[in-house]
């Protein structure tokens, strides 16, 4: 996948640094609006699976159990903090 950045000028606003990604070959590009990455399996301090899973915020990296996303508190400056 190649990535490049370009400047875009509009009659009303100036937008800078729009990143464009192009898929190579016959790849299908799927965009998602989900702010959570995962789920990832959770391990205890001994490396044993706990049976739970967690997700991670794409912006601030906050981790929370998969079933508790509605109760997440994001770190300061996170794009998803006020939702």
DRENLO-873618 format. One record per atom (N, C-alpha, C): residue number from 1; residue in three letters; atom name; y, z, x. Coordinates in steps of 0.02 Angstrom, whole numbers, plus 32768, in hexadecimal, padded with zeros to 4 digits. Atoms other than C-alpha are relative to their C-alpha. Example, Ala and Ser with C-alpha at 12.3 -4.5 7.8 and 13.67 -1.06 7.14 Angstrom:
! DRENLO-873618
<pt seq="1" type="Ala" atom="N" v="7FC5" w="8000" u="802D"/>
<pt seq="1" type="Ala" atom="CA" v="7F1F" w="8186" u="8267"/>
<pt seq="1" type="Ala" atom="C" v="803C" w="8000" u="802D"/>
<pt seq="2" type="Ser" atom="N" v="7FC5" w="7FFD" u="7FD6"/>
<pt seq="2" type="Ser" atom="CA" v="7FCB" w="8165" u="82AC"/>
<pt seq="2" type="Ser" atom="C" v="8037" w="8025" u="7FD9"/>
! end
This chain:
! DRENLO-873618
<pt seq="1" type="Unk" atom="N" v="7FC6" w="8000" u="802A"/>
<pt seq="1" type="Unk" atom="CA" v="8000" w="8000" u="8000"/>
<pt seq="1" type="Unk" atom="C" v="803D" w="8000" u="802D"/>
<pt seq="2" type="Unk" atom="N" v="7FC3" w="8001" u="7FD9"/>
<pt seq="2" type="Unk" atom="CA" v="80A9" w="7FD2" u="8047"/>
<pt seq="2" type="Unk" atom="C" v="8039" w="8020" u="7FDA"/>
<pt seq="3" type="Unk" atom="N" v="7FC7" w="7FDE" u="801F"/>
<pt seq="3" type="Unk" atom="CA" v="8148" w="8034" u="8026"/>
<pt seq="3" type="Unk" atom="C" v="803F" w="7FEA" u="8023"/>
<pt seq="4" type="Unk" atom="N" v="7FC0" w="800F" u="7FE2"/>
<pt seq="4" type="Unk" atom="CA" v="81FA" w="8001" u="8040"/>
<pt seq="4" type="Unk" atom="C" v="8038" w="801C" u="7FD4"/>
<pt seq="5" type="Unk" atom="N" v="7FC7" w="7FE2" u="8022"/>
<pt seq="5" type="Unk" atom="CA" v="82A5" w="8044" u="8010"/>
<pt seq="5" type="Unk" atom="C" v="8039" w="7FCE" u="7FFE"/>
<pt seq="6" type="Unk" atom="N" v="7FC8" w="802E" u="8008"/>
<pt seq="6" type="Unk" atom="CA" v="8339" w="7FE3" u="7FCE"/>
<pt seq="6" type="Unk" atom="C" v="803A" w="8022" u="7FDC"/>
<pt seq="7" type="Unk" atom="N" v="7FC5" w="7FE7" u="8023"/>
<pt seq="7" type="Unk" atom="CA" v="83EA" w="8005" u="7F91"/>
<pt seq="7" type="Unk" atom="C" v="800D" w="7FD2" u="7FC4"/>
<pt seq="8" type="Unk" atom="N" v="7FF2" w="8025" u="803D"/>
<pt seq="8" type="Unk" atom="CA" v="8416" w="7FD1" u="7EE0"/>
<pt seq="8" type="Unk" atom="C" v="8047" w="800F" u="7FEA"/>
<pt seq="9" type="Unk" atom="N" v="7FBC" w="7FF5" u="8018"/>
<pt seq="9" type="Unk" atom="CA" v="84C8" w="7FB7" u="7EA4"/>
<pt seq="9" type="Unk" atom="C" v="8005" w="7FE4" u="7FB9"/>
<pt seq="10" type="Unk" atom="N" v="7FF8" w="8012" u="8045"/>
<pt seq="10" type="Unk" atom="CA" v="84F0" w="7FB1" u="7DEC"/>
<pt seq="10" type="Unk" atom="C" v="804A" w="7FFB" u="7FF1"/>
<pt seq="11" type="Unk" atom="N" v="7FB9" w="8004" u="8012"/>
<pt seq="11" type="Unk" atom="CA" v="8594" w="7F86" u="7D95"/>
<pt seq="11" type="Unk" atom="C" v="801D" w="8044" u="7FEE"/>
<pt seq="12" type="Unk" atom="N" v="7FE8" w="7FBF" u="8017"/>
<pt seq="12" type="Unk" atom="CA" v="85A0" w="8038" u="7D53"/>
<pt seq="12" type="Unk" atom="C" v="7FF1" w="8039" u="8030"/>
<pt seq="13" type="Unk" atom="N" v="8015" w="7FCA" u="7FD3"/>
<pt seq="13" type="Unk" atom="CA" v="8545" w="80A5" u="7DD1"/>
<pt seq="13" type="Unk" atom="C" v="7FE4" w="7FE2" u="8040"/>
<pt seq="14" type="Unk" atom="N" v="8021" w="8014" u="7FC2"/>
<pt seq="14" type="Unk" atom="CA" v="8509" w="809B" u="7E82"/>
<pt seq="14" type="Unk" atom="C" v="7FC4" w="802D" u="800B"/>
<pt seq="15" type="Unk" atom="N" v="803D" w="7FDC" u="7FF2"/>
<pt seq="15" type="Unk" atom="CA" v="8456" w="80CF" u="7E9F"/>
<pt seq="15" type="Unk" atom="C" v="7FEA" w="7FEE" u="8046"/>
<pt seq="16" type="Unk" atom="N" v="8016" w="8010" u="7FBD"/>
<pt seq="16" type="Unk" atom="CA" v="8417" w="80DF" u="7F4F"/>
<pt seq="16" type="Unk" atom="C" v="7FB9" w="8018" u="800A"/>
<pt seq="17" type="Unk" atom="N" v="8043" w="7FEF" u="7FEB"/>
<pt seq="17" type="Unk" atom="CA" v="836C" w="80E8" u="7F9D"/>
<pt seq="17" type="Unk" atom="C" v="7FCD" w="8003" u="7FC8"/>
<pt seq="18" type="Unk" atom="N" v="8037" w="8006" u="8030"/>
<pt seq="18" type="Unk" atom="CA" v="82F6" w="80AC" u="7F17"/>
<pt seq="18" type="Unk" atom="C" v="7FC3" w="7FEB" u="8028"/>
<pt seq="19" type="Unk" atom="N" v="803D" w="800F" u="7FDB"/>
<pt seq="19" type="Unk" atom="CA" v="8248" w="80AF" u="7F5F"/>
<pt seq="19" type="Unk" atom="C" v="7FD1" w="7FD7" u="7FD3"/>
<pt seq="20" type="Unk" atom="N" v="802C" w="802D" u="8025"/>
<pt seq="20" type="Unk" atom="CA" v="81D5" w="8023" u="7F29"/>
<pt seq="20" type="Unk" atom="C" v="7FBD" w="7FFF" u="8024"/>
<pt seq="21" type="Unk" atom="N" v="8043" w="8004" u="7FE3"/>
<pt seq="21" type="Unk" atom="CA" v="8119" w="8027" u="7F45"/>
<pt seq="21" type="Unk" atom="C" v="7FDC" w="7FC5" u="7FE3"/>
<pt seq="22" type="Unk" atom="N" v="8026" w="803A" u="8016"/>
<pt seq="22" type="Unk" atom="CA" v="80AF" w="7F8B" u="7F3D"/>
<pt seq="22" type="Unk" atom="C" v="7FB6" w="800C" u="8010"/>
<pt seq="23" type="Unk" atom="N" v="8048" w="7FF9" u="7FF6"/>
<pt seq="23" type="Unk" atom="CA" v="7FF3" w="7F92" u="7F27"/>
<pt seq="23" type="Unk" atom="C" v="7FE5" w="7FC0" u="8020"/>
<pt seq="24" type="Unk" atom="N" v="801D" w="803A" u="7FDE"/>
<pt seq="24" type="Unk" atom="CA" v="7F8D" w="7F21" u="7F97"/>
<pt seq="24" type="Unk" atom="C" v="7FC3" w="7FE7" u="7FDA"/>
<pt seq="25" type="Unk" atom="N" v="803C" w="801E" u="801D"/>
<pt seq="25" type="Unk" atom="CA" v="7F0A" w="7EAA" u="7F55"/>
<pt seq="25" type="Unk" atom="C" v="7FFC" w="8007" u="7FB5"/>
<pt seq="26" type="Unk" atom="N" v="800C" w="7FFC" u="8047"/>
<pt seq="26" type="Unk" atom="CA" v="7EBF" w="7EC5" u="7EAA"/>
<pt seq="26" type="Unk" atom="C" v="8004" w="8048" u="7FE6"/>
<pt seq="27" type="Unk" atom="N" v="7FF9" w="7FBA" u="8014"/>
<pt seq="27" type="Unk" atom="CA" v="7EF2" w="7F7D" u="7E9D"/>
<pt seq="27" type="Unk" atom="C" v="8027" w="8006" u="7FBF"/>
<pt seq="28" type="Unk" atom="N" v="7FDB" w="7FF1" u="803D"/>
<pt seq="28" type="Unk" atom="CA" v="7F2E" w="7FC5" u="7DF9"/>
<pt seq="28" type="Unk" atom="C" v="802D" w="803C" u="800D"/>
<pt seq="29" type="Unk" atom="N" v="7FD1" w="7FCA" u="7FF5"/>
<pt seq="29" type="Unk" atom="CA" v="7FCB" w="8030" u="7E05"/>
<pt seq="29" type="Unk" atom="C" v="8008" w="8026" u="7FBE"/>
<pt seq="30" type="Unk" atom="N" v="7FFA" w="7FD6" u="803C"/>
<pt seq="30" type="Unk" atom="CA" v="7FCB" w="80C0" u="7D89"/>
<pt seq="30" type="Unk" atom="C" v="8035" w="8034" u="800E"/>
<pt seq="31" type="Unk" atom="N" v="7FCC" w="7FCE" u="7FF9"/>
<pt seq="31" type="Unk" atom="CA" v="8067" w="8128" u="7D74"/>
<pt seq="31" type="Unk" atom="C" v="7FF5" w="8038" u="7FCE"/>
<pt seq="32" type="Unk" atom="N" v="8009" w="7FC8" u="802B"/>
<pt seq="32" type="Unk" atom="CA" v="805F" w="81D5" u="7D2C"/>
<pt seq="32" type="Unk" atom="C" v="803F" w="802A" u="8000"/>
<pt seq="33" type="Unk" atom="N" v="7FC6" w="7FD4" u="8004"/>
<pt seq="33" type="Unk" atom="CA" v="80E6" w="824A" u="7CF0"/>
<pt seq="33" type="Unk" atom="C" v="7FEB" w="8049" u="8005"/>
<pt seq="34" type="Unk" atom="N" v="8019" w="7FBC" u="7FFA"/>
<pt seq="34" type="Unk" atom="CA" v="8079" w="82E3" u="7D0C"/>
<pt seq="34" type="Unk" atom="C" v="801C" w="801F" u="803F"/>
<pt seq="35" type="Unk" atom="N" v="7FE1" w="7FDE" u="7FC7"/>
<pt seq="35" type="Unk" atom="CA" v="80D0" w="8360" u="7D7C"/>
<pt seq="35" type="Unk" atom="C" v="7FCD" w="8028" u="8028"/>
<pt seq="36" type="Unk" atom="N" v="8034" w="7FD8" u="7FE0"/>
<pt seq="36" type="Unk" atom="CA" v="802B" w="83B3" u="7DAD"/>
<pt seq="36" type="Unk" atom="C" v="7FCE" w="7FD5" u="8025"/>
<pt seq="37" type="Unk" atom="N" v="8035" w="8020" u="7FDA"/>
<pt seq="37" type="Unk" atom="CA" v="7FB2" w="837B" u="7E35"/>
<pt seq="37" type="Unk" atom="C" v="7FC1" w="802A" u="7FF6"/>
<pt seq="38" type="Unk" atom="N" v="803E" w="7FDA" u="8006"/>
<pt seq="38" type="Unk" atom="CA" v="7EFC" w="83AB" u="7E20"/>
<pt seq="38" type="Unk" atom="C" v="7FDC" w="7FED" u="7FC1"/>
<pt seq="39" type="Unk" atom="N" v="8012" w="7FBB" u="7FED"/>
<pt seq="39" type="Unk" atom="CA" v="7E95" w="8401" u="7DE1"/>
<pt seq="39" type="Unk" atom="C" v="7FD8" w="8002" u="8041"/>
<pt seq="40" type="Unk" atom="N" v="8025" w="7FF2" u="7FC3"/>
<pt seq="40" type="Unk" atom="CA" v="7E50" w="8449" u="7E83"/>
<pt seq="40" type="Unk" atom="C" v="7FD3" w="803C" u="7FF4"/>
<pt seq="41" type="Unk" atom="N" v="802B" w="7FC5" u="8009"/>
<pt seq="41" type="Unk" atom="CA" v="7DBC" w="84C0" u="7E8C"/>
<pt seq="41" type="Unk" atom="C" v="801C" w="803C" u="8026"/>
<pt seq="42" type="Unk" atom="N" v="7FE7" w="7FC3" u="7FE0"/>
<pt seq="42" type="Unk" atom="CA" v="7DE9" w="8574" u="7EB6"/>
<pt seq="42" type="Unk" atom="C" v="7FC7" w="8023" u="8026"/>
<pt seq="43" type="Unk" atom="N" v="8030" w="7FDD" u="7FD6"/>
<pt seq="43" type="Unk" atom="CA" v="7D90" w="85D1" u="7F42"/>
<pt seq="43" type="Unk" atom="C" v="8018" w="8047" u="800C"/>
<pt seq="44" type="Unk" atom="N" v="7FED" w="7FBC" u="7FEE"/>
<pt seq="44" type="Unk" atom="CA" v="7D8D" w="868B" u="7F69"/>
<pt seq="44" type="Unk" atom="C" v="8006" w="8005" u="804C"/>
<pt seq="45" type="Unk" atom="N" v="7FF4" w="7FF8" u="7FB9"/>
<pt seq="45" type="Unk" atom="CA" v="7DAD" w="86D5" u="8015"/>
<pt seq="45" type="Unk" atom="C" v="7FC1" w="7FF4" u="802B"/>
<pt seq="46" type="Unk" atom="N" v="803E" w="800D" u="7FDC"/>
<pt seq="46" type="Unk" atom="CA" v="7CF6" w="86B8" u="8044"/>
<pt seq="46" type="Unk" atom="C" v="7FEC" w="7FB6" u="7FFE"/>
<pt seq="47" type="Unk" atom="N" v="800E" w="8048" u="8005"/>
<pt seq="47" type="Unk" atom="CA" v="7CFC" w="85FD" u="801C"/>
<pt seq="47" type="Unk" atom="C" v="7FD1" w="7FEE" u="7FC7"/>
<pt seq="48" type="Unk" atom="N" v="802C" w="800C" u="8039"/>
<pt seq="48" type="Unk" atom="CA" v="7C96" w="860E" u="7F7D"/>
<pt seq="48" type="Unk" atom="C" v="802A" w="7FE9" u="7FC4"/>
<pt seq="49" type="Unk" atom="N" v="7FDC" w="8017" u="803C"/>
<pt seq="49" type="Unk" atom="CA" v="7CCA" w="85B0" u="7EE0"/>
<pt seq="49" type="Unk" atom="C" v="8005" w="8038" u="7FCD"/>
<pt seq="50" type="Unk" atom="N" v="7FF6" w="7FCC" u="8032"/>
<pt seq="50" type="Unk" atom="CA" v="7D14" w="8624" u="7E5C"/>
<pt seq="50" type="Unk" atom="C" v="7FEF" w="7FEA" u="7FBA"/>
<pt seq="51" type="Unk" atom="N" v="800C" w="801A" u="8043"/>
<pt seq="51" type="Unk" atom="CA" v="7CF3" w="85B2" u="7DC8"/>
<pt seq="51" type="Unk" atom="C" v="8040" w="7FEC" u="7FDD"/>
<pt seq="52" type="Unk" atom="N" v="7FBF" w="8013" u="801C"/>
<pt seq="52" type="Unk" atom="CA" v="7DAD" w="859C" u="7DA7"/>
<pt seq="52" type="Unk" atom="C" v="801C" w="7FC4" u="8026"/>
<pt seq="53" type="Unk" atom="N" v="7FDD" w="8037" u="7FDD"/>
<pt seq="53" type="Unk" atom="CA" v="7E1F" w="850C" u="7DD5"/>
<pt seq="53" type="Unk" atom="C" v="804B" w="800C" u="7FF9"/>
<pt seq="54" type="Unk" atom="N" v="7FB7" w="7FF9" u="8001"/>
<pt seq="54" type="Unk" atom="CA" v="7ED9" w="8502" u="7DFB"/>
<pt seq="54" type="Unk" atom="C" v="8021" w="7FBD" u="8007"/>
<pt seq="55" type="Unk" atom="N" v="7FD8" w="803C" u="7FF8"/>
<pt seq="55" type="Unk" atom="CA" v="7F62" w="8480" u="7DF9"/>
<pt seq="55" type="Unk" atom="C" v="803D" w="8012" u="802A"/>
<pt seq="56" type="Unk" atom="N" v="7FC7" w="7FF6" u="7FD4"/>
<pt seq="56" type="Unk" atom="CA" v="7FF8" w="8469" u="7E6D"/>
<pt seq="56" type="Unk" atom="C" v="803B" w="7FD5" u="7FE9"/>
<pt seq="57" type="Unk" atom="N" v="7FC4" w="8025" u="8013"/>
<pt seq="57" type="Unk" atom="CA" v="80AB" w="8437" u="7E3F"/>
<pt seq="57" type="Unk" atom="C" v="800F" w="7FCC" u="8036"/>
<pt seq="58" type="Unk" atom="N" v="7FF2" w="8036" u="7FD0"/>
<pt seq="58" type="Unk" atom="CA" v="80D7" w="8390" u="7E90"/>
<pt seq="58" type="Unk" atom="C" v="8041" w="800B" u="8025"/>
<pt seq="59" type="Unk" atom="N" v="7FBF" w="7FF8" u="7FE0"/>
<pt seq="59" type="Unk" atom="CA" v="8189" w="83C8" u="7EB8"/>
<pt seq="59" type="Unk" atom="C" v="8002" w="803E" u="802C"/>
<pt seq="60" type="Unk" atom="N" v="7FF7" w="7FC1" u="7FDA"/>
<pt seq="60" type="Unk" atom="CA" v="8185" w="847F" u="7EEF"/>
<pt seq="60" type="Unk" atom="C" v="7FBF" w="801B" u="801E"/>
<pt seq="61" type="Unk" atom="N" v="803F" w="7FEA" u="7FE3"/>
<pt seq="61" type="Unk" atom="CA" v="80CB" w="8496" u="7F16"/>
<pt seq="61" type="Unk" atom="C" v="7FE3" w="803F" u="7FE2"/>
<pt seq="62" type="Unk" atom="N" v="8019" w="7FC3" u="8021"/>
<pt seq="62" type="Unk" atom="CA" v="80B4" w="852D" u="7EA2"/>
<pt seq="62" type="Unk" atom="C" v="7FBB" w="7FF2" u="7FE4"/>
<pt seq="63" type="Unk" atom="N" v="8045" w="8007" u="8018"/>
<pt seq="63" type="Unk" atom="CA" v="7FFC" w="8546" u="7E7B"/>
<pt seq="63" type="Unk" atom="C" v="7FF4" w="8031" u="7FC7"/>
<pt seq="64" type="Unk" atom="N" v="800E" w="7FD7" u="803B"/>
<pt seq="64" type="Unk" atom="CA" v="7FBE" w="8588" u="7DD3"/>
<pt seq="64" type="Unk" atom="C" v="7FBD" w="7FEC" u="7FE3"/>
<pt seq="65" type="Unk" atom="N" v="8040" w="8010" u="801F"/>
<pt seq="65" type="Unk" atom="CA" v="7F18" w="8593" u="7D78"/>
<pt seq="65" type="Unk" atom="C" v="8009" w="7FCA" u="7FCB"/>
<pt seq="66" type="Unk" atom="N" v="7FFA" w="803B" u="802B"/>
<pt seq="66" type="Unk" atom="CA" v="7EF6" w="84F6" u="7D12"/>
<pt seq="66" type="Unk" atom="C" v="8013" w="8010" u="7FB8"/>
<pt seq="67" type="Unk" atom="N" v="7FF3" w="7FF0" u="8046"/>
<pt seq="67" type="Unk" atom="CA" v="7EFB" w="854A" u="7C68"/>
<pt seq="67" type="Unk" atom="C" v="8041" w="8025" u="7FF5"/>
<pt seq="68" type="Unk" atom="N" v="7FC4" w="7FD7" u="8006"/>
<pt seq="68" type="Unk" atom="CA" v="7F9F" w="85A6" u="7C8B"/>
<pt seq="68" type="Unk" atom="C" v="8040" w="7FDA" u="8012"/>
<pt seq="69" type="Unk" atom="N" v="7FC6" w="8029" u="7FEC"/>
<pt seq="69" type="Unk" atom="CA" v="8018" w="8515" u="7CAD"/>
<pt seq="69" type="Unk" atom="C" v="803E" w="8010" u="7FD8"/>
<pt seq="70" type="Unk" atom="N" v="7FC6" w="7FF2" u="802A"/>
<pt seq="70" type="Unk" atom="CA" v="8089" w="8547" u="7C1C"/>
<pt seq="70" type="Unk" atom="C" v="8026" w="803E" u="8018"/>
<pt seq="71" type="Unk" atom="N" v="7FE2" w="7FC2" u="7FE9"/>
<pt seq="71" type="Unk" atom="CA" v="80AD" w="85ED" u="7C72"/>
<pt seq="71" type="Unk" atom="C" v="8019" w="7FFD" u="8048"/>
<pt seq="72" type="Unk" atom="N" v="7FED" w="8008" u="7FBA"/>
<pt seq="72" type="Unk" atom="CA" v="80DA" w="85A7" u="7D1E"/>
<pt seq="72" type="Unk" atom="C" v="804A" w="800D" u="800A"/>
<pt seq="73" type="Unk" atom="N" v="7FBB" w="7FF9" u="7FEB"/>
<pt seq="73" type="Unk" atom="CA" v="8179" w="85DE" u="7D73"/>
<pt seq="73" type="Unk" atom="C" v="8006" w="7FDA" u="8042"/>
<pt seq="74" type="Unk" atom="N" v="7FF9" w="802C" u="7FC6"/>
<pt seq="74" type="Unk" atom="CA" v="81B3" w="855B" u="7DF0"/>
<pt seq="74" type="Unk" atom="C" v="8030" w="8020" u="8033"/>
<pt seq="75" type="Unk" atom="N" v="7FD5" w="7FE7" u="7FCB"/>
<pt seq="75" type="Unk" atom="CA" v="820A" w="857D" u="7E94"/>
<pt seq="75" type="Unk" atom="C" v="8047" w="7FE5" u="7FF6"/>
<pt seq="76" type="Unk" atom="N" v="7FBA" w="8015" u="8005"/>
<pt seq="76" type="Unk" atom="CA" v="82C8" w="856F" u="7EA2"/>
<pt seq="76" type="Unk" atom="C" v="800A" w="7FB9" u="801A"/>
<pt seq="77" type="Unk" atom="N" v="7FF2" w="8044" u="7FED"/>
<pt seq="77" type="Unk" atom="CA" v="8306" w="84BC" u="7EAA"/>
<pt seq="77" type="Unk" atom="C" v="7FCB" w="7FCE" u="7FEA"/>
<pt seq="78" type="Unk" atom="N" v="8035" w="802D" u="8017"/>
<pt seq="78" type="Unk" atom="CA" v="8268" w="8473" u="7E5B"/>
<pt seq="78" type="Unk" atom="C" v="801B" w="7FD5" u="7FC7"/>
<pt seq="79" type="Unk" atom="N" v="7FEA" w="802F" u="8034"/>
<pt seq="79" type="Unk" atom="CA" v="8288" w="83DA" u="7DEE"/>
<pt seq="79" type="Unk" atom="C" v="7FE4" w="8012" u="7FBC"/>
<pt seq="80" type="Unk" atom="N" v="8020" w="7FEF" u="803F"/>
<pt seq="80" type="Unk" atom="CA" v="8214" w="8422" u="7D69"/>
<pt seq="80" type="Unk" atom="C" v="800D" w="8048" u="7FEB"/>
<pt seq="81" type="Unk" atom="N" v="7FF5" w="7FB9" u="800C"/>
<pt seq="81" type="Unk" atom="CA" v="8259" w="84D4" u="7D6B"/>
<pt seq="81" type="Unk" atom="C" v="8020" w="8011" u="7FBD"/>
<pt seq="82" type="Unk" atom="N" v="7FDD" w="7FF0" u="803E"/>
<pt seq="82" type="Unk" atom="CA" v="82C3" w="84C8" u="7CCD"/>
<pt seq="82" type="Unk" atom="C" v="7FDE" w="7FE5" u="7FC2"/>
<pt seq="83" type="Unk" atom="N" v="8023" w="801D" u="803B"/>
<pt seq="83" type="Unk" atom="CA" v="8243" w="8474" u="7C5C"/>
<pt seq="83" type="Unk" atom="C" v="7FDF" w="8035" u="7FD6"/>
! end
